[in-house]
Amino acid sequence: MKAKICGITNLEDALMACKAGADALGFVFYEKSPRAVTKEQVREIAKSLPPFIKRVGLFVNVDTDYVDEVCDFCGLDLAQIHFEASQDFFDSLKTPYIRVIRATCKEDILKYSGEYLLIDAFVESYGGEGKRVALEWFEGVDCSKIILAGGLNPDNLKELNGYGFYGVDVSSGVEASKGKKDREKVEAFVRNSKLDGRL
């Protein structure tokens, strides 16, 4: 599985996650989050990252112009749209994006099944609370285009064996404190994400 480390707030953590083997890093452009960063901070971090690492911006309740402007300024590869936006919103984005489904029931995860999706548990704060999606919802579902988020940590990734998720996304599950990553947890999370089917 691909592994994304989200809620990166500083260069030290970003480089540490890259060294651990993360495929993507996430930056939160949501001012109410304890992991919120400015576009100036992210631009400095992003330009110091090694090649082949996906740089992802997380956005909540903003317009397309803002998403495109921030992603262009920071040199980001992908916009993670973490709110219920209209199809017109997605159609007008210039930046490549991934749609987030904040799931409350199995029917939610079946929406937009033809595209790559990030499935997270519904929380009022738009993530980062460690709440898990019910795994039984994915039984019998093609998960090859699903990135699972919410409540994951290095120790529970083995529960995902056999589902065939495209990737996993973690924030609070690898933190020492809000906004600061724990090196050992990040390393274990990335390592275990690559062991799908072998744990």
NUBABA-909675 format. One record per residue (C-alpha): chain; y, z, x. Coordinates in steps of 0.5 Angstrom, whole numbers, plus 500, padded with zeros to 3 digits. Layout:
(node A, (Y, Z, X)) ...
***
This chain:
(node A, (500, 500, 500)) (node A, (507, 499, 502)) (node A, (511, 505, 503)) (node A, (518, 506, 502)) (node A, (522, 513, 504)) (node A, (528, 514, 499)) (node A, (534, 518, 499)) (node A, (536, 517, 506)) (node A, (542, 520, 508)) (node A, (543, 520, 516)) (node A, (541, 515, 522)) (node A, (536, 520, 525)) (node A, (532, 520, 519)) (node A, (532, 513, 518)) (node A, (530, 512, 525)) (node A, (524, 517, 524)) (node A, (522, 514, 518)) (node A, (522, 507, 521)) (node A, (518, 510, 527)) (node A, (513, 513, 522)) (node A, (511, 506, 519)) (node A, (515, 506, 513)) (node A, (516, 499, 510)) (node A, (523, 500, 506)) (node A, (528, 505, 506)) (node A, (532, 507, 500)) (node A, (540, 509, 500)) (node A, (542, 513, 493)) (node A, (549, 510, 491)) (node A, (549, 515, 485)) (node A, (555, 520, 486)) (node A, (551, 526, 482)) (node A, (545, 526, 487)) (node A, (545, 531, 492)) (node A, (542, 525, 496)) (node A, (548, 520, 495)) (node A, (551, 516, 501)) (node A, (557, 512, 501)) (node A, (557, 505, 503)) (node A, (561, 506, 510)) (node A, (555, 511, 512)) (node A, (550, 506, 510)) (node A, (553, 500, 513)) (node A, (553, 504, 520)) (node A, (545, 506, 519)) (node A, (543, 499, 516)) (node A, (546, 496, 522)) (node A, (542, 500, 527)) (node A, (535, 499, 524)) (node A, (530, 495, 527)) (node A, (528, 488, 524)) (node A, (523, 487, 518)) (node A, (525, 494, 515)) (node A, (527, 493, 508)) (node A, (534, 496, 506)) (node A, (534, 498, 499)) (node A, (540, 501, 495)) (node A, (539, 505, 489)) (node A, (544, 504, 483)) (node A, (545, 508, 477)) (node A, (550, 506, 471)) (node A, (554, 501, 475)) (node A, (556, 493, 474)) (node A, (554, 487, 477)) (node A, (560, 486, 481)) (node A, (559, 493, 484)) (node A, (552, 492, 486)) (node A, (553, 486, 489)) (node A, (559, 488, 493)) (node A, (556, 494, 496)) (node A, (549, 491, 498)) (node A, (553, 485, 501)) (node A, (558, 490, 505)) (node A, (552, 494, 507)) (node A, (547, 489, 509)) (node A, (542, 491, 504)) (node A, (536, 487, 502)) (node A, (535, 489, 495)) (node A, (538, 493, 489)) (node A, (534, 498, 486)) (node A, (537, 498, 479)) (node A, (535, 505, 476)) (node A, (538, 505, 469)) (node A, (536, 501, 463)) (node A, (540, 494, 464)) (node A, (541, 488, 460)) (node A, (537, 482, 462)) (node A, (544, 479, 462)) (node A, (546, 484, 468)) (node A, (540, 482, 472)) (node A, (541, 475, 471)) (node A, (548, 475, 473)) (node A, (546, 479, 480)) (node A, (547, 475, 486)) (node A, (543, 480, 490)) (node A, (535, 480, 490)) (node A, (533, 486, 485)) (node A, (527, 491, 483)) (node A, (527, 493, 476)) (node A, (526, 501, 475)) (node A, (522, 503, 469)) (node A, (523, 510, 467)) (node A, (517, 511, 464)) (node A, (516, 516, 458)) (node A, (509, 513, 455)) (node A, (504, 508, 457)) (node A, (507, 502, 453)) (node A, (513, 503, 458)) (node A, (509, 501, 464)) (node A, (507, 495, 460)) (node A, (514, 492, 460)) (node A, (516, 486, 464)) (node A, (509, 486, 467)) (node A, (510, 479, 470)) (node A, (515, 482, 475)) (node A, (515, 487, 481)) (node A, (517, 494, 478)) (node A, (518, 501, 480)) (node A, (515, 506, 475)) (node A, (518, 513, 476)) (node A, (518, 519, 471)) (node A, (523, 519, 466)) (node A, (528, 525, 468)) (node A, (535, 526, 466)) (node A, (538, 526, 473)) (node A, (535, 519, 475)) (node A, (529, 521, 480)) (node A, (529, 526, 486)) (node A, (526, 531, 481)) (node A, (519, 531, 483)) (node A, (516, 529, 476)) (node A, (510, 525, 476)) (node A, (508, 519, 472)) (node A, (501, 520, 468)) (node A, (496, 516, 472)) (node A, (491, 515, 466)) (node A, (497, 511, 463)) (node A, (495, 506, 469)) (node A, (487, 505, 467)) (node A, (485, 498, 466)) (node A, (492, 496, 468)) (node A, (494, 491, 474)) (node A, (498, 495, 478)) (node A, (498, 490, 484)) (node A, (506, 489, 482)) (node A, (507, 496, 481)) (node A, (511, 501, 486)) (node A, (509, 508, 484)) (node A, (515, 513, 484)) (node A, (516, 520, 482)) (node A, (512, 527, 484)) (node A, (508, 524, 490)) (node A, (507, 527, 497)) (node A, (503, 526, 503)) (node A, (497, 530, 499)) (node A, (496, 527, 493)) (node A, (496, 520, 495)) (node A, (489, 520, 495)) (node A, (489, 521, 487)) (node A, (492, 513, 487)) (node A, (485, 510, 490)) (node A, (482, 505, 486)) (node A, (489, 503, 482)) (node A, (491, 498, 487)) (node A, (498, 499, 487)) (node A, (503, 495, 491)) (node A, (507, 501, 494)) (node A, (509, 508, 493)) (node A, (516, 511, 493)) (node A, (518, 518, 495)) (node A, (524, 522, 496)) (node A, (523, 530, 495)) (node A, (516, 530, 497)) (node A, (518, 529, 504)) (node A, (524, 533, 505)) (node A, (525, 539, 509)) (node A, (531, 540, 504)) (node A, (535, 536, 499)) (node A, (538, 530, 503)) (node A, (534, 532, 510)) (node A, (527, 529, 511)) (node A, (521, 533, 514)) (node A, (518, 529, 520)) (node A, (511, 531, 519)) (node A, (511, 530, 512)) (node A, (514, 523, 513)) (node A, (509, 521, 518)) (node A, (503, 524, 514)) (node A, (506, 520, 507)) (node A, (506, 513, 511)) (node A, (500, 514, 514)) (node A, (496, 516, 508)) (node A, (499, 511, 504)) (node A, (496, 506, 509)) (node A, (489, 509, 507)) (node A, (488, 507, 500)) (node A, (481, 506, 498)) (node A, (479, 510, 505)) (node A, (481, 517, 503)) 
***
